[in-house]
Amino acid sequence: MNAPEPEAGPLAERLGASGTLPQIALAIMSRVGGRSHNEDACGHWHSDRQLCCVVADGAGGHGGGDIASKLAVRHIIEQFAAAPLSRPDEVHDLLLDTNTTVIHHRADGPGQANMHTTVVSLFIDLEQGLALWGHAGDSRMYLFRGGQMLAHTHDHSVVQSLVEAGLLQPHQMRTHPRRSELLSALGTQAEHLHITTATKPWHLQDGDVFLLCTDGLWEYVNEVEFSASLARAADPHAWLTALEQLVLRNAAHAGNATHDNFSAITVWIGKGH
């Protein structure tokens, strides 16, 4: 199944209860921000047993970025729909194969010669109540349980490496002048590609919330704002609407009229928070 085109605003969908899990609700959003066009892409697919969500942020100039991000989303969804994943190494292999696909399509035209894309993906076995995820670049997945943020993925970026070396505080990442410099993204030769996956399947509980987003969103929403807005939101659609308003407000306060595209998918397990 092909990934849908990026949405102009929040789209909500509810998946029926399956196995031992309560109902799952999902919402998706992609906005152009202060840019002239949107190079983000996001999509999801589900069957009675499986759910796959993907968010990607393309770059490369001359239209190549939006092609790369759409390629990544479409390839991951199509491959997962054909053969669902159950182990972290399978997630790694799928992202590595997606990287090969992006590189292969660079030859399709001169505008695609330097295209690449970040990606973050979530895979849920609805019957077993297990989740896996993987990413490359600085698009992130945040995990909440009981309304509290438990963790988020670590970027493959220059500023993340500075944080890990103890040279930068995490809160300084959002404003550092080198914040947009990636160490890895899809479209990189395999020997230089960084892919990070969940180390083992995550056992879902009622109230778990996942947020997959591009850096255009998390750059303008800090951890306190994520949790506070989640606590106030009645459903996934309302939460993404609140996050959209936070991005627009905080970007305006920062004086950044040309802020990046921002996109997100959120998945709520049961009541969500």
C-alpha positions as CSV (number, residue, x, y, z in Angstrom):
1,M,0.0,0.0,0.0
2,N,1.4,3.4,-0.9
3,A,2.0,6.0,1.7
4,P,-0.4,8.9,1.5
5,E,0.7,12.4,0.5
6,P,1.6,14.7,3.4
7,E,-1.5,16.1,5.0
8,A,-2.1,19.8,5.3
9,G,-3.5,19.5,8.8
10,P,-4.2,16.9,11.5
11,L,-5.9,13.7,10.3
12,A,-7.3,11.3,12.9
13,E,-8.0,7.6,12.7
14,R,-9.1,5.1,15.3
15,L,-8.1,1.4,15.0
16,G,-10.3,-1.1,16.6
17,A,-9.2,-3.1,19.6
18,S,-7.2,-6.2,18.8
19,G,-6.0,-9.1,20.9
20,T,-5.4,-7.9,24.5
21,L,-4.9,-4.2,23.5
22,P,-7.5,-1.5,23.9
23,Q,-8.5,0.8,21.1
24,I,-5.6,2.6,19.4
25,A,-6.0,6.1,18.1
26,L,-3.7,7.8,15.6
27,A,-3.4,11.3,14.1
28,I,-1.1,12.7,11.5
29,M,0.0,16.3,10.5
30,S,2.4,17.9,8.0
31,R,2.8,21.6,7.6
32,V,5.0,23.7,5.3
33,G,6.0,26.1,8.1
34,G,7.8,29.2,6.8
35,R,9.2,27.5,3.7
36,S,8.0,27.7,0.2
37,H,7.3,24.0,-0.1
38,N,7.2,20.9,2.1
39,E,10.0,18.4,1.9
40,D,8.6,16.3,4.8
41,A,6.6,13.1,4.2
42,C,4.6,10.9,6.5
43,G,2.3,7.9,6.3
44,H,0.9,4.9,8.0
45,W,-0.5,1.5,7.2
46,H,-2.3,-1.1,9.3
47,S,-3.9,-4.5,9.0
48,D,-5.9,-6.3,11.7
49,R,-2.6,-7.3,13.4
50,Q,0.0,-4.8,12.3
51,L,0.6,-1.0,12.3
52,C,3.4,0.9,10.7
53,C,4.1,4.7,10.9
54,V,6.8,6.6,9.2
55,V,8.0,10.2,9.2
56,A,10.7,11.6,7.0
57,D,12.4,14.9,6.3
58,G,14.1,15.3,2.9
59,A,16.9,17.5,1.7
60,G,19.1,17.9,-1.3
61,G,17.8,20.9,-3.3
62,H,16.1,21.2,-6.7
63,G,13.1,19.2,-5.5
64,G,15.2,16.1,-4.5
65,G,14.3,16.4,-0.8
66,D,10.6,15.8,-1.2
67,I,11.3,12.9,-3.6
68,A,13.6,11.3,-1.1
69,S,11.3,11.6,1.9
70,K,8.3,10.2,-0.1
71,L,10.5,7.3,-1.4
72,A,11.5,6.4,2.1
73,V,8.0,6.5,3.5
74,R,6.6,4.5,0.6
75,H,9.3,1.9,0.6
76,I,9.1,1.2,4.4
77,I,5.4,0.9,4.3
78,E,5.3,-1.4,1.3
79,Q,8.0,-3.7,2.6
80,F,6.4,-3.9,6.0
81,A,3.0,-4.6,4.6
82,A,4.5,-7.5,2.6
83,A,6.5,-8.9,5.5
84,P,5.9,-7.5,9.0
85,L,8.9,-7.2,11.3
86,S,9.3,-8.8,14.7
87,R,13.0,-8.2,15.6
88,P,15.3,-5.2,15.9
89,D,17.7,-6.6,13.3
90,E,14.8,-6.7,10.8
91,V,14.1,-3.0,11.4
92,H,17.8,-2.3,10.8
93,D,17.8,-4.3,7.6
94,L,14.6,-2.6,6.3
95,L,16.1,0.9,6.9
96,L,19.4,-0.2,5.3
97,D,17.4,-1.4,2.3
98,T,15.5,1.9,2.2
99,N,18.8,3.7,2.1
100,T,19.8,1.6,-1.0
101,T,16.5,2.6,-2.6
102,V,17.1,6.3,-2.1
103,I,20.6,6.0,-3.5
104,H,19.4,4.1,-6.5
105,H,16.8,6.8,-7.4
106,R,19.5,9.5,-7.3
107,A,20.2,8.5,-10.9
108,D,16.6,9.3,-12.0
109,G,17.4,13.0,-12.7
110,P,19.9,15.8,-12.0
111,G,17.7,17.3,-9.3
112,Q,17.9,14.1,-7.3
113,A,21.7,13.6,-7.4
114,N,22.3,14.8,-3.9
115,M,18.9,13.9,-2.3
116,H,18.8,12.4,1.2
117,T,16.3,12.1,4.0
118,T,16.0,11.5,7.7
119,V,13.5,8.9,8.8
120,V,11.9,7.6,12.0
121,S,9.6,4.6,11.9
122,L,7.4,2.7,14.4
123,F,6.1,-0.9,14.0
124,I,3.5,-2.3,16.3
125,D,2.2,-5.9,16.5
126,L,-1.3,-5.2,17.6
127,E,-2.0,-8.8,18.5
128,Q,1.1,-9.3,20.7
129,G,1.1,-5.7,22.1
130,L,4.7,-5.2,21.1
131,A,6.5,-2.2,19.4
132,L,9.7,-1.7,17.6
133,W,11.2,1.4,16.1
134,G,14.2,2.7,14.2
135,H,15.6,6.0,12.8
136,A,18.4,7.7,10.9
137,G,19.1,11.4,11.2
138,D,17.4,13.9,13.5
139,S,13.7,13.0,13.1
140,R,12.7,11.7,16.5
141,M,10.4,9.3,18.3
142,Y,9.2,10.3,21.8
143,L,7.7,7.8,24.1
144,F,5.3,8.7,26.9
145,R,3.8,6.5,29.6
146,G,1.2,7.8,32.0
147,G,1.6,11.3,30.6
148,Q,5.3,11.4,31.4
149,M,8.1,11.4,28.8
150,L,10.2,8.3,29.2
151,A,12.7,8.8,26.4
152,H,13.3,10.0,22.9
153,T,15.6,8.8,20.1
154,H,19.1,10.3,19.9
155,D,19.9,12.2,16.8
156,H,22.7,11.4,14.3
157,S,23.9,15.0,14.3
158,V,26.8,17.2,15.2
159,V,25.1,18.7,18.2
160,Q,24.1,15.3,19.5
161,S,27.7,14.2,19.3
162,L,28.7,17.4,21.3
163,V,26.1,16.5,24.0
164,E,27.4,13.0,24.2
165,A,31.0,14.3,24.6
166,G,29.9,16.5,27.4
167,L,30.6,19.7,25.5
168,L,27.0,20.8,25.2
169,Q,23.9,20.7,27.4
170,P,20.8,19.0,25.8
171,H,18.7,22.1,26.1
172,Q,21.3,24.0,24.0
173,M,20.8,21.7,21.0
174,R,17.8,23.7,19.7
175,T,19.7,27.0,19.4
176,H,23.2,25.8,18.5
177,P,24.4,27.3,15.2
178,R,25.3,23.8,13.9
179,R,22.0,22.2,14.9
180,S,21.0,21.3,11.4
181,E,24.3,19.5,10.5
182,L,23.6,15.7,10.2
183,L,26.2,13.0,10.6
184,S,23.9,10.5,8.8
185,A,20.7,10.2,6.8
186,L,19.3,7.9,4.2
187,G,21.1,8.5,0.9
188,T,24.5,7.9,2.6
189,Q,26.8,5.2,1.5
190,A,26.2,2.1,3.7
191,E,29.6,2.2,5.4
192,H,28.9,5.7,6.7
193,L,25.3,5.3,7.5
194,H,24.1,5.4,11.2
195,I,20.9,3.5,12.0
196,T,19.6,3.1,15.5
197,T,16.8,0.8,16.5
198,A,15.0,-0.3,19.7
199,T,17.2,-2.9,21.4
200,K,14.2,-5.1,22.1
201,P,10.5,-5.1,21.6
202,W,8.6,-2.6,23.8
203,H,5.6,-4.1,25.7
204,L,2.7,-1.8,25.3
205,Q,0.5,-0.6,28.2
206,D,-2.8,1.3,28.2
207,G,-1.8,4.9,28.3
208,D,1.4,4.7,26.2
209,V,1.8,7.5,23.6
210,F,4.3,7.6,20.7
211,L,5.2,10.8,18.8
212,L,7.2,10.6,15.6
213,C,8.2,14.0,14.3
214,T,10.7,16.0,12.2
215,D,13.2,18.5,13.7
216,G,11.0,21.3,12.5
217,L,8.6,20.4,15.3
218,W,10.9,19.4,18.2
219,E,13.1,22.4,17.6
220,Y,10.3,24.7,18.8
221,V,8.7,22.4,21.5
222,N,10.6,21.5,24.6
223,E,10.1,18.5,26.8
224,V,8.0,20.4,29.4
225,E,5.7,21.7,26.6
226,F,5.3,18.2,25.2
227,S,4.2,16.8,28.5
228,A,2.0,19.7,29.5
229,S,0.2,19.9,26.1
230,L,-0.3,16.1,26.2
231,A,-1.9,16.3,29.6
232,R,-4.4,18.9,28.3
233,A,-5.3,17.1,25.1
234,A,-8.5,15.1,24.8
235,D,-7.4,13.0,21.9
236,P,-4.5,12.7,19.4
237,H,-6.0,15.2,16.9
238,A,-6.2,17.8,19.7
239,W,-2.6,17.2,20.8
240,L,-1.2,17.7,17.3
241,T,-3.3,20.9,16.9
242,A,-1.8,22.1,20.2
243,L,1.7,21.2,19.1
244,E,1.2,23.0,15.8
245,Q,0.2,26.2,17.7
246,L,3.3,25.8,19.9
247,V,5.6,25.6,16.9
248,L,4.0,28.7,15.3
249,R,4.0,30.7,18.5
250,N,7.6,29.8,19.5
251,A,9.0,30.3,16.0
252,A,7.3,33.7,15.9
253,H,8.8,34.6,19.3
254,A,12.2,33.5,18.0
255,G,11.8,35.8,15.0
256,N,12.1,33.0,12.6
257,A,9.6,33.6,9.8
258,T,11.3,31.0,7.5
259,H,11.2,28.1,10.0
260,D,11.3,24.6,8.7
261,N,8.5,22.3,7.6
262,F,7.1,20.3,10.6
263,S,5.4,17.0,10.6
264,A,4.2,14.4,13.2
265,I,2.3,11.2,13.7
266,T,1.1,10.3,17.2
267,V,-0.2,6.9,18.3
268,W,-2.2,6.6,21.5
269,I,-2.7,3.2,23.2
270,G,-6.1,3.2,24.9
271,K,-6.8,6.4,26.8
272,G,-3.4,7.8,25.8
273,H,-2.5,9.7,29.0
